[in-house]
Amino acid sequence: MQRIQAGTHPENFAEQKALAKAGFPLEGVVRACEFRAGQWRDGYLYSRLRTDPAPDLPSD
């Protein structure tokens, strides 16, 4: 696998924090990607590549 990507809503701060902690950097804003509650909404796109360094995860 070369690439894994994930998207989230801009107001979902918990998911953004979890993605960043897992080593997924924010690639950018995907404009008007979802029609929700009668409006077009933006989304955030995160990704990891095979060549990205492993994230620093805490040891429990």
mmCIF file as gemmi writes it, N, C-alpha and C atoms, coordinates in Angstrom:
data_model
loop_
_atom_site.group_PDB
_atom_site.id
_atom_site.type_symbol
_atom_site.label_atom_id
_atom_site.label_alt_id
_atom_site.label_comp_id
_atom_site.label_asym_id
_atom_site.label_entity_id
_atom_site.label_seq_id
_atom_site.pdbx_PDB_ins_code
_atom_site.Cartn_x
_atom_site.Cartn_y
_atom_site.Cartn_z
_atom_site.occupancy
_atom_site.B_iso_or_equiv
_atom_site.pdbx_formal_charge
_atom_site.auth_seq_id
_atom_site.auth_asym_id
_atom_site.pdbx_PDB_model_num
ATOM 1 N N . MET Axp A 1 ? 0.843 -1.165 0 1 0 ? 1 A 1
ATOM 2 C CA . MET Axp A 1 ? 0 0 0 1 0 ? 1 A 1
ATOM 3 C C . MET Axp A 1 ? 0.895 1.238 0 1 0 ? 1 A 1
ATOM 4 N N . GLN Axp A 2 ? 0.622 2.152 -0.864 1 0 ? 2 A 1
ATOM 5 C CA . GLN Axp A 2 ? 1.424 3.363 -0.998 1 0 ? 2 A 1
ATOM 6 C C . GLN Axp A 2 ? 0.865 4.53 -0.192 1 0 ? 2 A 1
ATOM 7 N N . ARG Axp A 3 ? -0.47 4.612 -0.104 1 0 ? 3 A 1
ATOM 8 C CA . ARG Axp A 3 ? -1.089 5.794 0.489 1 0 ? 3 A 1
ATOM 9 C C . ARG Axp A 3 ? -2.359 5.397 1.234 1 0 ? 3 A 1
ATOM 10 N N . ILE Axp A 4 ? -2.535 6.016 2.397 1 0 ? 4 A 1
ATOM 11 C CA . ILE Axp A 4 ? -3.784 5.91 3.152 1 0 ? 4 A 1
ATOM 12 C C . ILE Axp A 4 ? -4.258 7.337 3.382 1 0 ? 4 A 1
ATOM 13 N N . GLN Axp A 5 ? -5.541 7.574 3.147 1 0 ? 5 A 1
ATOM 14 C CA . GLN Axp A 5 ? -6.041 8.92 3.393 1 0 ? 5 A 1
ATOM 15 C C . GLN Axp A 5 ? -7.319 8.86 4.204 1 0 ? 5 A 1
ATOM 16 N N . ALA Axp A 6 ? -7.586 9.951 4.898 1 0 ? 6 A 1
ATOM 17 C CA . ALA Axp A 6 ? -8.786 10.059 5.726 1 0 ? 6 A 1
ATOM 18 C C . ALA Axp A 6 ? -9.3 11.479 5.619 1 0 ? 6 A 1
ATOM 19 N N . GLY Axp A 7 ? -10.589 11.607 5.706 1 0 ? 7 A 1
ATOM 20 C CA . GLY Axp A 7 ? -11.203 12.924 5.685 1 0 ? 7 A 1
ATOM 21 C C . GLY Axp A 7 ? -12.038 13.138 6.931 1 0 ? 7 A 1
ATOM 22 N N . THR Axp A 8 ? -12.19 14.389 7.309 1 0 ? 8 A 1
ATOM 23 C CA . THR Axp A 8 ? -13 14.721 8.475 1 0 ? 8 A 1
ATOM 24 C C . THR Axp A 8 ? -13.634 16.093 8.282 1 0 ? 8 A 1
ATOM 25 N N . HIS Axp A 9 ? -14.613 16.359 9.107 1 0 ? 9 A 1
ATOM 26 C CA . HIS Axp A 9 ? -15.269 17.664 9.079 1 0 ? 9 A 1
ATOM 27 C C . HIS Axp A 9 ? -14.423 18.672 9.859 1 0 ? 9 A 1
ATOM 28 N N . PRO Axp A 10 ? -14.395 19.92 9.424 1 0 ? 10 A 1
ATOM 29 C CA . PRO Axp A 10 ? -13.591 20.928 10.123 1 0 ? 10 A 1
ATOM 30 C C . PRO Axp A 10 ? -13.964 21.107 11.599 1 0 ? 10 A 1
ATOM 31 N N . GLU Axp A 11 ? -15.195 20.819 11.957 1 0 ? 11 A 1
ATOM 32 C CA . GLU Axp A 11 ? -15.605 20.998 13.352 1 0 ? 11 A 1
ATOM 33 C C . GLU Axp A 11 ? -15.334 19.773 14.227 1 0 ? 11 A 1
ATOM 34 N N . ASN Axp A 12 ? -14.799 18.708 13.65 1 0 ? 12 A 1
ATOM 35 C CA . ASN Axp A 12 ? -14.527 17.486 14.411 1 0 ? 12 A 1
ATOM 36 C C . ASN Axp A 12 ? -13.09 17.519 14.953 1 0 ? 12 A 1
ATOM 37 N N . PHE Axp A 13 ? -12.905 18.258 16.017 1 0 ? 13 A 1
ATOM 38 C CA . PHE Axp A 13 ? -11.569 18.474 16.576 1 0 ? 13 A 1
ATOM 39 C C . PHE Axp A 13 ? -10.959 17.19 17.138 1 0 ? 13 A 1
ATOM 40 N N . ALA Axp A 14 ? -11.783 16.319 17.722 1 0 ? 14 A 1
ATOM 41 C CA . ALA Axp A 14 ? -11.259 15.077 18.297 1 0 ? 14 A 1
ATOM 42 C C . ALA Axp A 14 ? -10.668 14.189 17.206 1 0 ? 14 A 1
ATOM 43 N N . GLU Axp A 15 ? -11.353 14.08 16.072 1 0 ? 15 A 1
ATOM 44 C CA . GLU Axp A 15 ? -10.828 13.248 14.988 1 0 ? 15 A 1
ATOM 45 C C . GLU Axp A 15 ? -9.566 13.86 14.388 1 0 ? 15 A 1
ATOM 46 N N . GLN Axp A 16 ? -9.525 15.168 14.268 1 0 ? 16 A 1
ATOM 47 C CA . GLN Axp A 16 ? -8.323 15.833 13.754 1 0 ? 16 A 1
ATOM 48 C C . GLN Axp A 16 ? -7.132 15.555 14.666 1 0 ? 16 A 1
ATOM 49 N N . LYS Axp A 17 ? -7.355 15.622 15.959 1 0 ? 17 A 1
ATOM 50 C CA . LYS Axp A 17 ? -6.281 15.355 16.922 1 0 ? 17 A 1
ATOM 51 C C . LYS Axp A 17 ? -5.815 13.903 16.823 1 0 ? 17 A 1
ATOM 52 N N . ALA Axp A 18 ? -6.766 12.964 16.692 1 0 ? 18 A 1
ATOM 53 C CA . ALA Axp A 18 ? -6.421 11.547 16.589 1 0 ? 18 A 1
ATOM 54 C C . ALA Axp A 18 ? -5.632 11.268 15.312 1 0 ? 18 A 1
ATOM 55 N N . LEU Axp A 19 ? -6.035 11.876 14.194 1 0 ? 19 A 1
ATOM 56 C CA . LEU Axp A 19 ? -5.311 11.669 12.94 1 0 ? 19 A 1
ATOM 57 C C . LEU Axp A 19 ? -3.895 12.219 13.033 1 0 ? 19 A 1
ATOM 58 N N . ALA Axp A 20 ? -3.742 13.405 13.596 1 0 ? 20 A 1
ATOM 59 C CA . ALA Axp A 20 ? -2.408 13.994 13.745 1 0 ? 20 A 1
ATOM 60 C C . ALA Axp A 20 ? -1.534 13.118 14.649 1 0 ? 20 A 1
ATOM 61 N N . LYS Axp A 21 ? -2.112 12.613 15.739 1 0 ? 21 A 1
ATOM 62 C CA . LYS Axp A 21 ? -1.364 11.756 16.666 1 0 ? 21 A 1
ATOM 63 C C . LYS Axp A 21 ? -0.922 10.461 15.99 1 0 ? 21 A 1
ATOM 64 N N . ALA Axp A 22 ? -1.727 9.969 15.048 1 0 ? 22 A 1
ATOM 65 C CA . ALA Axp A 22 ? -1.407 8.732 14.326 1 0 ? 22 A 1
ATOM 66 C C . ALA Axp A 22 ? -0.458 8.977 13.155 1 0 ? 22 A 1
ATOM 67 N N . GLY Axp A 23 ? -0.005 10.221 12.998 1 0 ? 23 A 1
ATOM 68 C CA . GLY Axp A 23 ? 0.983 10.509 11.967 1 0 ? 23 A 1
ATOM 69 C C . GLY Axp A 23 ? 0.415 10.925 10.626 1 0 ? 23 A 1
ATOM 70 N N . PHE Axp A 24 ? -0.829 11.33 10.595 1 0 ? 24 A 1
ATOM 71 C CA . PHE Axp A 24 ? -1.467 11.787 9.357 1 0 ? 24 A 1
ATOM 72 C C . PHE Axp A 24 ? -1.407 13.31 9.309 1 0 ? 24 A 1
ATOM 73 N N . PRO Axp A 25 ? -0.549 13.896 8.476 1 0 ? 25 A 1
ATOM 74 C CA . PRO Axp A 25 ? -0.53 15.353 8.373 1 0 ? 25 A 1
ATOM 75 C C . PRO Axp A 25 ? -1.727 15.86 7.564 1 0 ? 25 A 1
ATOM 76 N N . LEU Axp A 26 ? -2.148 17.058 7.858 1 0 ? 26 A 1
ATOM 77 C CA . LEU Axp A 26 ? -3.225 17.701 7.109 1 0 ? 26 A 1
ATOM 78 C C . LEU Axp A 26 ? -2.698 18.067 5.733 1 0 ? 26 A 1
ATOM 79 N N . GLU Axp A 27 ? -3.359 17.573 4.691 1 0 ? 27 A 1
ATOM 80 C CA . GLU Axp A 27 ? -2.977 17.92 3.317 1 0 ? 27 A 1
ATOM 81 C C . GLU Axp A 27 ? -3.663 19.201 2.877 1 0 ? 27 A 1
ATOM 82 N N . GLY Axp A 28 ? -4.895 19.384 3.302 1 0 ? 28 A 1
ATOM 83 C CA . GLY Axp A 28 ? -5.586 20.601 2.909 1 0 ? 28 A 1
ATOM 84 C C . GLY Axp A 28 ? -7.084 20.502 3.057 1 0 ? 28 A 1
ATOM 85 N N . VAL Axp A 29 ? -7.738 21.53 2.54 1 0 ? 29 A 1
ATOM 86 C CA . VAL Axp A 29 ? -9.185 21.633 2.59 1 0 ? 29 A 1
ATOM 87 C C . VAL Axp A 29 ? -9.765 21.153 1.263 1 0 ? 29 A 1
ATOM 88 N N . VAL Axp A 30 ? -10.749 20.283 1.348 1 0 ? 30 A 1
ATOM 89 C CA . VAL Axp A 30 ? -11.49 19.844 0.172 1 0 ? 30 A 1
ATOM 90 C C . VAL Axp A 30 ? -12.772 20.675 0.168 1 0 ? 30 A 1
ATOM 91 N N . ARG Axp A 31 ? -12.839 21.623 -0.733 1 0 ? 31 A 1
ATOM 92 C CA . ARG Axp A 31 ? -13.94 22.577 -0.713 1 0 ? 31 A 1
ATOM 93 C C . ARG Axp A 31 ? -15.235 21.962 -1.236 1 0 ? 31 A 1
ATOM 94 N N . ALA Axp A 32 ? -16.328 22.293 -0.556 1 0 ? 32 A 1
ATOM 95 C CA . ALA Axp A 32 ? -17.682 21.9 -0.958 1 0 ? 32 A 1
ATOM 96 C C . ALA Axp A 32 ? -17.766 20.422 -1.348 1 0 ? 32 A 1
ATOM 97 N N . CYS Axp A 33 ? -17.252 19.549 -0.485 1 0 ? 33 A 1
ATOM 98 C CA . CYS Axp A 33 ? -17.185 18.123 -0.812 1 0 ? 33 A 1
ATOM 99 C C . CYS Axp A 33 ? -18.371 17.32 -0.308 1 0 ? 33 A 1
ATOM 100 N N . GLU Axp A 34 ? -19.193 17.918 0.536 1 0 ? 34 A 1
ATOM 101 C CA . GLU Axp A 34 ? -20.309 17.169 1.107 1 0 ? 34 A 1
ATOM 102 C C . GLU Axp A 34 ? -21.528 18.082 1.247 1 0 ? 34 A 1
ATOM 103 N N . PHE Axp A 35 ? -22.67 17.566 0.833 1 0 ? 35 A 1
ATOM 104 C CA . PHE Axp A 35 ? -23.924 18.297 0.992 1 0 ? 35 A 1
ATOM 105 C C . PHE Axp A 35 ? -24.6 17.781 2.247 1 0 ? 35 A 1
ATOM 106 N N . ARG Axp A 36 ? -24.688 18.637 3.262 1 0 ? 36 A 1
ATOM 107 C CA . ARG Axp A 36 ? -25.219 18.214 4.562 1 0 ? 36 A 1
ATOM 108 C C . ARG Axp A 36 ? -26.064 19.344 5.145 1 0 ? 36 A 1
ATOM 109 N N . ALA Axp A 37 ? -27.225 18.98 5.64 1 0 ? 37 A 1
ATOM 110 C CA . ALA Axp A 37 ? -28.138 19.945 6.269 1 0 ? 37 A 1
ATOM 111 C C . ALA Axp A 37 ? -28.453 21.115 5.334 1 0 ? 37 A 1
ATOM 112 N N . GLY Axp A 38 ? -28.62 20.802 4.042 1 0 ? 38 A 1
ATOM 113 C CA . GLY Axp A 38 ? -29.015 21.824 3.082 1 0 ? 38 A 1
ATOM 114 C C . GLY Axp A 38 ? -27.915 22.739 2.604 1 0 ? 38 A 1
ATOM 115 N N . GLN Axp A 39 ? -26.652 22.418 2.929 1 0 ? 39 A 1
ATOM 116 C CA . GLN Axp A 39 ? -25.532 23.264 2.528 1 0 ? 39 A 1
ATOM 117 C C . GLN Axp A 39 ? -24.363 22.418 2.057 1 0 ? 39 A 1
ATOM 118 N N . TRP Axp A 40 ? -23.569 22.965 1.157 1 0 ? 40 A 1
ATOM 119 C CA . TRP Axp A 40 ? -22.301 22.333 0.783 1 0 ? 40 A 1
ATOM 120 C C . TRP Axp A 40 ? -21.288 22.662 1.864 1 0 ? 40 A 1
ATOM 121 N N . ARG Axp A 41 ? -20.592 21.64 2.334 1 0 ? 41 A 1
ATOM 122 C CA . ARG Axp A 41 ? -19.624 21.789 3.431 1 0 ? 41 A 1
ATOM 123 C C . ARG Axp A 41 ? -18.231 21.386 2.967 1 0 ? 41 A 1
ATOM 124 N N . ASP Axp A 42 ? -17.24 22.058 3.536 1 0 ? 42 A 1
ATOM 125 C CA . ASP Axp A 42 ? -15.843 21.714 3.279 1 0 ? 42 A 1
ATOM 126 C C . ASP Axp A 42 ? -15.439 20.522 4.148 1 0 ? 42 A 1
ATOM 127 N N . GLY Axp A 43 ? -14.34 19.898 3.798 1 0 ? 43 A 1
ATOM 128 C CA . GLY Axp A 43 ? -13.768 18.824 4.6 1 0 ? 43 A 1
ATOM 129 C C . GLY Axp A 43 ? -12.26 18.993 4.679 1 0 ? 43 A 1
ATOM 130 N N . TYR Axp A 44 ? -11.646 18.288 5.611 1 0 ? 44 A 1
ATOM 131 C CA . TYR Axp A 44 ? -10.193 18.285 5.737 1 0 ? 44 A 1
ATOM 132 C C . TYR Axp A 44 ? -9.687 16.932 5.255 1 0 ? 44 A 1
ATOM 133 N N . LEU Axp A 45 ? -8.576 16.946 4.525 1 0 ? 45 A 1
ATOM 134 C CA . LEU Axp A 45 ? -7.984 15.719 4.013 1 0 ? 45 A 1
ATOM 135 C C . LEU Axp A 45 ? -6.628 15.488 4.679 1 0 ? 45 A 1
ATOM 136 N N . TYR Axp A 46 ? -6.471 14.3 5.233 1 0 ? 46 A 1
ATOM 137 C CA . TYR Axp A 46 ? -5.227 13.855 5.879 1 0 ? 46 A 1
ATOM 138 C C . TYR Axp A 46 ? -4.726 12.636 5.123 1 0 ? 46 A 1
ATOM 139 N N . SER Axp A 47 ? -3.396 12.415 5.129 1 0 ? 47 A 1
ATOM 140 C CA . SER Axp A 47 ? -2.878 11.208 4.487 1 0 ? 47 A 1
ATOM 141 C C . SER Axp A 47 ? -1.535 10.804 5.076 1 0 ? 47 A 1
ATOM 142 N N . ARG Axp A 48 ? -1.196 9.529 4.828 1 0 ? 48 A 1
ATOM 143 C CA . ARG Axp A 48 ? 0.129 8.991 5.143 1 0 ? 48 A 1
ATOM 144 C C . ARG Axp A 48 ? 0.611 8.24 3.925 1 0 ? 48 A 1
ATOM 145 N N . LEU Axp A 49 ? 1.894 8.365 3.666 1 0 ? 49 A 1
ATOM 146 C CA . LEU Axp A 49 ? 2.53 7.613 2.588 1 0 ? 49 A 1
ATOM 147 C C . LEU Axp A 49 ? 3.42 6.533 3.189 1 0 ? 49 A 1
ATOM 148 N N . ARG Axp A 50 ? 3.684 5.521 2.407 1 0 ? 50 A 1
ATOM 149 C CA . ARG Axp A 50 ? 4.566 4.44 2.84 1 0 ? 50 A 1
ATOM 150 C C . ARG Axp A 50 ? 5.924 4.984 3.315 1 0 ? 50 A 1
ATOM 151 N N . THR Axp A 51 ? 6.388 6.046 2.695 1 0 ? 51 A 1
ATOM 152 C CA . THR Axp A 51 ? 7.707 6.595 2.997 1 0 ? 51 A 1
ATOM 153 C C . THR Axp A 51 ? 7.712 7.561 4.182 1 0 ? 51 A 1
ATOM 154 N N . ASP Axp A 52 ? 6.541 7.879 4.749 1 0 ? 52 A 1
ATOM 155 C CA . ASP Axp A 52 ? 6.489 8.775 5.906 1 0 ? 52 A 1
ATOM 156 C C . ASP Axp A 52 ? 7.096 8.085 7.129 1 0 ? 52 A 1
ATOM 157 N N . PRO Axp A 53 ? 7.776 8.841 7.969 1 0 ? 53 A 1
ATOM 158 C CA . PRO Axp A 53 ? 8.32 8.232 9.192 1 0 ? 53 A 1
ATOM 159 C C . PRO Axp A 53 ? 7.193 7.795 10.122 1 0 ? 53 A 1
ATOM 160 N N . ALA Axp A 54 ? 7.474 6.791 10.921 1 0 ? 54 A 1
ATOM 161 C CA . ALA Axp A 54 ? 6.485 6.297 11.885 1 0 ? 54 A 1
ATOM 162 C C . ALA Axp A 54 ? 6.184 7.385 12.911 1 0 ? 54 A 1
ATOM 163 N N . PRO Axp A 55 ? 4.925 7.489 13.336 1 0 ? 55 A 1
ATOM 164 C CA . PRO Axp A 55 ? 4.586 8.496 14.35 1 0 ? 55 A 1
ATOM 165 C C . PRO Axp A 55 ? 5.171 8.116 15.708 1 0 ? 55 A 1
ATOM 166 N N . ASP Axp A 56 ? 5.409 9.116 16.532 1 0 ? 56 A 1
ATOM 167 C CA . ASP Axp A 56 ? 5.866 8.891 17.902 1 0 ? 56 A 1
ATOM 168 C C . ASP Axp A 56 ? 4.646 8.575 18.756 1 0 ? 56 A 1
ATOM 169 N N . LEU Axp A 57 ? 4.433 7.305 19.031 1 0 ? 57 A 1
ATOM 170 C CA . LEU Axp A 57 ? 3.301 6.892 19.844 1 0 ? 57 A 1
ATOM 171 C C . LEU Axp A 57 ? 3.777 6.619 21.265 1 0 ? 57 A 1
ATOM 172 N N . PRO Axp A 58 ? 2.979 7.018 22.261 1 0 ? 58 A 1
ATOM 173 C CA . PRO Axp A 58 ? 3.385 6.763 23.648 1 0 ? 58 A 1
ATOM 174 C C . PRO Axp A 58 ? 3.337 5.276 23.958 1 0 ? 58 A 1
ATOM 175 N N . SER Axp A 59 ? 4.279 4.827 24.759 1 0 ? 59 A 1
ATOM 176 C CA . SER Axp A 59 ? 4.252 3.426 25.197 1 0 ? 59 A 1
ATOM 177 C C . SER Axp A 59 ? 3.465 3.362 26.499 1 0 ? 59 A 1
ATOM 178 N N . ASP Axp A 60 ? 2.493 2.468 26.554 1 0 ? 60 A 1
ATOM 179 C CA . ASP Axp A 60 ? 1.617 2.391 27.74 1 0 ? 60 A 1
ATOM 180 C C . ASP Axp A 60 ? 2.221 1.613 28.837 1 0 ? 60 A 1
